[in-house]
Amino acid sequence: MVSWLTVVVLVAAAALGVLALVYALTRRGVDDRLLLVLGALEIALLAQVFVGLGQGIGRTTEFEKAVFFAYLLTVPFIAPVAVFLSLKEKTRSSMLVVLGSAVVVGVLVARLLQIWGAGV
């Protein structure tokens, strides 16, 4: 896996989480700024999917391929689903769902890096 791309994904997930926390504290809903941060996160996640698929399929050392590919293909769906739910449920707790999704994305991306490094 490309370490700088992982850092970009983690920074984008942290930015989404911080923004969602600020919005939850100020009782704001989804707006263009949050969608822009989500878009940046998704672009980075999709780039990571393509890089991970390319490198994972061609990798000859042993690692947990099934778990790696399951995480890799699942992570891009988490944040958009949370934002969609927060669009439908316009309460303070909906931004906490977005915050939770940003944390989950960060944890799963860190786990992807851990799984990738286990086979080295």
N, C-alpha and C positions, 0 to 999 in steps of 0.2 A: 504494500500500500504506500501511497505517496504521503509522507508525513506533513508536508506543508498544506496539502489539501485537507487533511484531517484537522489541522490547526484552524484553517478557514471555516470548516464546518462547526467546530467547537466555539469559535468566536461568534459566528452567526447565531448559533443556538443560544449562547449566553446573551447576545443582544436582544433576541426575541424574548427571552425570559425576563430580562431587566425591564424591557418595555412593557411586557404584560404585567409585571408587578407594579410598575408606576401607574399603568392604566387601572389596575384593580384598586389601588389606594386612592386614586382620584376619581373613581367611579366613571371611567370613560369606556366607550365601546370600541369595536374594531373600526379603524379608519385607514386612510391611505398609507400612513407611515408604518403601521403594523403590517399591512399587506406587502409593502416594499421590503421590509426586513424578512418576512416570510418568503417572498420571492427570491431574495438573495440566498437564504438558507436552502431553498429547494434547488436552485441552480447548482449550488455546491454539493448537495446530496446526490443529485443526478449525475454530476461529474464523477463523484466518488463511486456510484454504482457502475458506471461504464469502466472506470479504471480498475475497480475491484473485480469485476467480471473478467476483464481481459487478463489481469495478472493472476487471478485465482484459478482460472481454467488452465492456464499454462504452467502453473506451479508444480514442481516435481516433488518438493519436500512434503512430508506428512503434516497435516493440520486438520482441524475439525471442519471439513468442507461443508457439510450439511448445515451446521450451525452458522458458519460464516456467511453462506449464501442466503440463509433464511433471514439473518439480521440485516444483511446488505440490501435485500429486496423489500424488507418491511419498513425500515427506517424512514424512507421518503414519504410514507403515507401518514405518519403520526401527526405531525404539526398541521398539515392542511385539514385533516379531519377535525382536529381540536378547534381550529379557527372557524371552520364551517359550523361546528356546534355553537361556538360563541356568537356567531352571526344570528343563529336561530334563537338562542337564549340570551337575551340582553340584560343580564344581571351582573352584579359584581363577581359572583363566583365563576362566571363564564371566563373571565380573564385569568382566574386561578387555574382553570383547565388548560388554557394556553401556556401558562407558566409551567404547569406539570408536564405538558408535552415537550417543552423545551428542555426540561431536565431529563426526561426519558430519552430524547434524541441524543443529548450529550453523553449519557451513560451508555447507550447502545453503541455509539460511535467509539467511545473509549474501549468498550468490550470488543468491538471489531478489531481495533488495533492490538488488543491483548491476544486475541485468537490468532491474528496474523503473525505476531511475534513468537507465538508458542512453537511454530514449526521451523523456526530458524535454528 
